[in-house]
């Protein structure tokens, strides 16, 4: 069930826009990552962590490059069923199809969208999430993961990818299906 929920979330995810004007833009966190294997990319963008989202349950760290659901966007979600904010430490990223996983195990999904019809959704096989600092205001860390294609269409033909990167995430709503 974990793979279906994460994959559906990634395919349909959209980032809600904030209303109103402010004198300074809100801190949206940041991340940098590289994708290698059958796909080669350098990514950067915003990073949020939290337990809230219209159709999200658990704890997640969402990394967004571009606007999810629009052309040339990338979305990485590392999530677990346990809603507690994890402490600093090293966490295994497991295969989304694992049996015997616990609520504390993280799994991941990566969405790469070139156009409406050129999409790749990749689910984690293995990896490591290292949380260097964890507070209610900010979470910093790094990750490495390998993933395989769950759904690919159009000009996206990559089957297997590896991702590695760093993040400084701030609290926020986890992007989810609309």
C-alpha positions in Angstrom: 0.0 0.0 0.0 2.9 2.3 0.7 4.1 2.3 -2.9 0.7 3.0 -4.3 0.0 5.9 -1.9 3.4 7.5 -2.5 3.3 7.1 -6.3 -0.3 8.5 -6.5 0.8 11.4 -4.3 3.7 12.1 -6.5 1.8 11.9 -9.8 -1.0 14.2 -8.7 1.0 16.5 -6.3 0.6 20.2 -6.6 2.1 23.0 -4.6 -0.6 25.4 -3.3 0.2 29.1 -3.8 0.1 31.5 -0.8 -2.3 34.4 -1.0 -1.6 38.0 -0.1 1.6 40.1 -0.3 4.3 40.3 2.3 7.3 42.6 2.6 9.7 39.6 2.5 9.0 36.2 0.9 8.5 33.5 3.5 11.4 31.1 4.1 10.7 28.1 1.9 13.8 26.1 2.8 16.2 24.8 0.2 17.8 21.7 -1.3 20.4 20.7 -3.8 20.5 17.3 -5.4 22.0 15.3 -8.2 20.3 12.6 -10.2 22.4 9.9 -11.9 22.0 6.5 -13.5 19.7 6.4 -16.5 18.9 10.1 -15.9 21.4 12.9 -15.2 20.2 16.1 -13.6 21.2 18.8 -11.0 18.3 19.9 -8.9 17.6 22.8 -6.5 14.5 24.3 -5.0 12.4 24.5 -1.9 12.2 22.1 1.1 9.5 21.5 3.7 8.8 19.0 6.4 5.7 18.2 8.3 2.7 16.0 8.9 0.0 18.1 7.3 -1.3 17.9 3.8 -4.8 17.4 2.3 -4.2 13.7 1.6 -1.0 13.0 3.5 -0.6 11.0 6.7 2.7 10.5 8.5 5.8 12.5 8.5 7.4 13.7 5.3 10.2 15.8 3.9 9.3 17.2 0.5 11.9 18.7 -1.9 10.4 20.6 -4.9 12.2 22.0 -8.0 9.8 24.0 -10.2 6.0 23.6 -9.6 4.9 20.0 -9.2 2.4 19.1 -11.9 3.8 21.6 -14.4 6.4 21.2 -17.1 10.0 20.8 -16.0 9.4 20.0 -12.4 10.9 17.5 -10.0 9.6 16.3 -6.6 11.2 14.1 -4.0 9.2 12.9 -1.0 10.8 10.9 1.8 8.1 9.8 4.2 7.2 7.4 7.0 4.0 6.5 8.8 5.1 7.7 12.2 4.0 11.4 12.6 6.6 12.3 15.1 9.4 14.6 13.9 12.5 12.4 13.8 15.5 13.3 15.9 19.0 13.9 14.5 20.4 10.6 13.3 20.7 8.2 10.4 17.7 6.5 9.0 17.4 3.8 6.4 15.3 4.5 3.3 13.6 1.2 2.5 12.1 -0.4 -0.6 8.5 0.9 -0.9 7.5 -2.8 -1.3 9.2 -4.0 1.8 7.4 -6.4 4.1 8.0 -6.1 7.7 8.5 -2.3 7.6 7.7 -0.4 10.7 6.1 3.0 11.1 9.6 4.5 11.7 11.0 3.3 8.3 11.3 5.9 5.6 10.6 5.2 1.9 10.8 7.6 -1.0 9.3 8.6 -4.3 10.8 10.8 -7.0 8.7 12.4 -9.7 10.4 13.8 -12.8 8.0 15.7 -15.2 9.1 17.2 -18.5 5.6 17.8 -19.8 2.0 16.7 -19.1 2.7 13.4 -21.0 6.4 13.0 -20.3 6.6 11.7 -16.7 8.7 9.4 -14.6 7.7 8.2 -11.2 10.4 6.3 -9.3 10.1 4.5 -6.0 12.9 3.8 -3.5 14.8 0.5 -3.4 17.3 1.6 -0.7 19.1 4.5 0.7 20.1 6.6 3.8 18.5 9.7 5.2 20.9 11.6 7.6 19.2 14.2 9.7 21.9 16.5 11.1 19.6 18.8 13.1 15.9 18.6 13.9 13.8 21.3 15.6 10.3 22.6 15.2 11.7 25.5 13.1 14.2 23.7 10.8 15.6 20.4 9.8 18.9 19.9 8.0 20.5 16.8 6.5 21.5 14.8 3.5 20.2 11.7 1.6 21.2 9.1 -0.9 18.8 6.7 -2.5 18.4 4.4 -5.4 15.0 4.1 -7.1 13.4 2.3 -9.9 10.6 3.2 -12.4 7.1 2.7 -11.1 5.5 4.6 -14.1 7.3 6.2 -17.1 5.6 7.7 -20.1 6.5 9.7 -23.3 10.0 10.9 -23.6 11.0 9.8 -20.1 12.6 6.4 -20.5 15.0 6.2 -17.6 14.5 3.0 -15.6 16.9 3.2 -12.6 18.1 6.4 -10.9 20.2 7.3 -7.9 19.7 10.6 -6.0 21.9 12.3 -3.5 21.7 15.7 -1.9 21.4 18.0 1.0 18.5 20.0 2.4 17.5 22.7 4.9 13.7 22.2 5.3 11.2 24.4 7.1 7.8 23.4 8.5 5.0 23.4 5.9 2.3 21.5 4.3 3.4 18.5 2.3 2.3 18.9 -1.3 -0.4 16.4 -2.1 -3.0 15.4 -4.7 -5.7 17.9 -5.6 
